[in-house]
């Protein structure tokens, strides 16, 4: 039963976390997966099938843009995702909502 609650809670924050990871630089999918795993202390272990639909939706919403890298030597081309200005603005709004929700949860849980 714990898995179900954990999945539900994580699902609600994935857009925010992906946009946050893209704030500093463009990244390709596997890089996002690895960074999320490392920075979360292995709490967020995303699979391709979870991440890419999020990236495609964020791209449809014009919050991120993608571009292919050139193949260099033995390196294969990679699709990089980069946050847009609209994505930065949306992230600020999401962070505000997240803080308000987290504060509300904390107040209830303190009882």
C-alpha positions as CSV (number, residue, x, y, z in Angstrom):
1,X,0.0,0.0,0.0
2,X,2.9,2.4,0.7
3,X,4.0,2.2,-2.9
4,X,0.6,3.5,-4.1
5,X,0.8,6.6,-1.9
6,X,4.4,7.2,-2.8
7,X,3.7,7.0,-6.5
8,X,0.8,9.4,-6.2
9,X,2.8,12.0,-4.2
10,X,5.8,11.8,-6.6
11,X,3.6,12.1,-9.7
12,X,2.4,15.6,-8.7
13,X,5.9,17.1,-8.5
14,X,7.6,15.7,-11.5
15,X,7.0,18.7,-13.8
16,X,8.4,21.0,-11.2
17,X,11.5,18.8,-10.7
18,X,12.2,18.3,-14.4
19,X,11.9,22.1,-15.0
20,X,14.2,22.7,-12.0
21,X,16.9,20.4,-13.4
22,X,16.7,22.2,-16.7
23,X,17.1,25.7,-15.1
24,X,20.9,25.7,-15.2
25,X,21.6,24.0,-18.6
26,X,20.1,21.9,-21.3
27,X,20.2,18.2,-20.6
28,X,19.3,14.9,-22.4
29,X,16.9,12.4,-21.0
30,X,19.3,9.9,-19.4
31,X,21.2,12.8,-17.8
32,X,17.9,14.1,-16.3
33,X,17.1,10.6,-15.0
34,X,20.6,10.2,-13.4
35,X,20.6,13.7,-11.9
36,X,17.2,13.2,-10.4
37,X,18.3,9.9,-8.9
38,X,21.5,11.3,-7.5
39,X,20.1,14.6,-6.2
40,X,17.0,13.0,-4.5
41,X,19.1,10.3,-2.7
42,X,17.4,7.7,-5.0
43,X,13.9,8.7,-4.0
44,X,13.1,9.5,-7.6
45,X,14.1,6.6,-9.9
46,X,12.5,7.5,-13.2
47,X,12.2,5.3,-16.1
48,X,12.2,6.4,-19.8
49,X,8.5,5.6,-20.0
50,X,7.8,8.1,-17.2
51,X,10.2,10.9,-18.2
52,X,9.7,11.2,-21.9
53,X,5.9,11.8,-21.8
54,X,6.6,14.6,-19.3
55,X,9.2,16.1,-21.6
56,X,6.9,15.8,-24.6
57,X,4.0,17.4,-22.7
58,X,6.3,20.3,-21.5
59,X,7.5,20.8,-25.0
60,X,3.8,20.9,-26.3
61,X,3.1,23.5,-23.7
62,X,6.2,25.4,-24.9
63,X,7.8,25.2,-21.4
64,X,10.8,23.4,-22.9
65,X,12.4,23.2,-26.3
66,X,14.5,20.4,-27.7
67,X,17.4,20.1,-30.2
68,X,19.5,17.3,-31.4
69,X,23.3,17.4,-30.8
70,X,25.7,16.6,-33.6
71,X,27.4,13.2,-33.5
72,X,31.1,13.6,-32.7
73,X,33.4,10.6,-33.1
74,X,31.7,7.6,-31.5
75,X,29.2,9.7,-29.6
76,X,25.6,9.3,-30.9
77,X,23.4,12.3,-31.4
78,X,21.4,13.2,-28.3
79,X,18.2,15.1,-27.9
80,X,18.7,17.9,-25.4
81,X,15.9,19.7,-23.6
82,X,16.1,23.3,-22.5
83,X,13.8,25.4,-20.4
84,X,12.1,28.4,-22.1
85,X,11.3,31.8,-20.7
86,X,7.7,30.6,-20.4
87,X,9.0,27.5,-18.6
88,X,10.9,29.7,-16.1
89,X,7.8,31.7,-15.4
90,X,5.7,28.6,-15.0
91,X,8.3,27.1,-12.7
92,X,8.1,30.2,-10.4
93,X,4.4,29.8,-10.3
94,X,4.6,26.1,-9.6
95,X,7.2,26.7,-6.8
96,X,4.8,29.2,-5.2
97,X,1.9,26.7,-5.3
98,X,4.2,23.9,-4.0
99,X,5.4,26.1,-1.0
100,X,1.8,27.0,-0.2
101,X,0.7,23.3,-0.3
102,X,3.8,22.1,1.7
103,X,3.1,24.8,4.4
104,X,-0.6,23.7,4.6
105,X,0.4,20.0,4.9
106,X,3.0,20.9,7.6
107,X,0.3,22.7,9.6
108,X,-2.1,19.8,9.4
109,X,0.6,17.2,10.2
110,X,1.8,19.1,13.3
111,X,-1.5,18.5,15.1
